[in-house]
């Protein structure tokens, strides 16, 4: 049976990891876990999040480092600092930063 889910965070929204503290910008949302099965096999049961929840692809910053992160919804919270995220790939996907979110670049249709 399919259960409809609503993602708490949207594309372009700035979020913060609850326990690790890094910040990121949402670039994609999976309605449930869509990551690698190798990670699941390697993770201990206590470290595995519930797989039946939205998972977010983030352009993330942690100090001076940047990465792409894949994080469960339960591990994220909205970042209300009003500060932009520093990530080298942001300019490829977004036109700018307004208030608390990034604005997507307009897409061209042929």
Phi and psi in degrees as a GROMACS rama.xvg file:
@    title "Ramachandran Plot"
@    xaxis  label "Phi"
@    yaxis  label "Psi"
@TYPE xy
-89.3813  129.769  UNK-2
-111.965  120.522  UNK-3
-68.2614  136.395  UNK-4
-122.564  146.64  UNK-5
-112.267  124.557  UNK-6
-71.8252  138.274  UNK-7
-75.5274  -30.3237  UNK-8
-118.136  149.897  UNK-9
-114.871  167.685  UNK-10
-57.5581  132.267  UNK-11
90.3664  -10.8208  UNK-12
-76.0184  141.97  UNK-13
-90.4977  129.054  UNK-14
-129.585  166.991  UNK-15
-131.19  139.521  UNK-16
-74.0859  129.063  UNK-17
-59.77  -43.995  UNK-18
-101.205  -31.8593  UNK-19
-92.6899  -15.4701  UNK-20
79.3707  -6.8659  UNK-21
-72.9618  155.109  UNK-22
-108.487  156.979  UNK-23
-161.937  169.614  UNK-24
-113.321  129.34  UNK-25
-69.1584  125.272  UNK-26
-116.222  -14.2928  UNK-27
-164.433  156.067  UNK-28
-133.128  131.029  UNK-29
-103.589  133.351  UNK-30
-65.401  -20.2272  UNK-31
-153.535  173.314  UNK-32
-53.4155  127.006  UNK-33
-131.499  20.7145  UNK-34
-84.3971  -164.395  UNK-35
-77.2749  140.077  UNK-36
-73.5824  -23.8508  UNK-37
-63.4864  -37.7261  UNK-38
-64.3813  -42.0317  UNK-39
-61.6201  -42.5271  UNK-40
-65.1412  -34.6871  UNK-41
-81.8591  -25.0241  UNK-42
-77.5684  138.579  UNK-43
-71.8375  156.387  UNK-44
-57.5965  -37.5097  UNK-45
-68.6718  -22.3614  UNK-46
-93.3152  -9.23609  UNK-47
-81.5442  125.79  UNK-48
-76.1365  164.613  UNK-49
-60.2026  126.002  UNK-50
-82.9133  -10.2506  UNK-51
-96.9683  56.7962  UNK-52
-153.171  162.326  UNK-53
-62.5777  144.797  UNK-54
-122.668  142.506  UNK-55
-118.334  137.229  UNK-56
-92.1319  126.603  UNK-57
-124.709  143.269  UNK-58
-88.3283  109.522  UNK-59
-112.999  153.462  UNK-60
-125.601  139.365  UNK-61
-138.273  98.4924  UNK-62
66.4123  -125.288  UNK-63
-90.9705  -1.96668  UNK-64
-96.9838  153.339  UNK-65
-132.613  153.733  UNK-66
-160.498  175.519  UNK-67
-106.582  125.677  UNK-68
-116.007  154.905  UNK-69
-126.173  111.468  UNK-70
-132.774  140.21  UNK-71
-72.3149  152.501  UNK-72
-58.3572  -38.6246  UNK-73
-63.0583  -18.8951  UNK-74
-96.7012  5.7772  UNK-75
-119.125  154.259  UNK-76
-141.601  155.476  UNK-77
-63.5836  140.361  UNK-78
-97.4593  114.93  UNK-79
-103.548  21.9243  UNK-80
-71.8259  -22.5889  UNK-81
76.2947  4.75732  UNK-82
-94.5227  139.429  UNK-83
-69.8467  160.139  UNK-84
-93.6789  144.087  UNK-85
-101.199  110.084  UNK-86
-149.645  132.529  UNK-87
-63.9817  -19.6016  UNK-88
-94.3368  -3.33602  UNK-89
-58.2307  -42.3992  UNK-90
-65.3586  -22.6526  UNK-91
-73.0627  -29.4049  UNK-92
-106.32  -26.5595  UNK-93
-125.505  146.627  UNK-94
-83.7781  -23.8274  UNK-95
174.956  -179.223  UNK-96
-117.621  123.464  UNK-97
-127.256  117.654  UNK-98
58.1913  -93.6803  UNK-99
-122.862  12.9007  UNK-100
-150.292  160.929  UNK-101
-92.0035  142.783  UNK-102
-99.8419  126.27  UNK-103
-65.0775  148.264  UNK-104
-67.692  144.544  UNK-105
-65.3244  143.878  UNK-106
-99.8046  146.925  UNK-107
-99.4896  136.582  UNK-108
-115.858  131.16  UNK-109
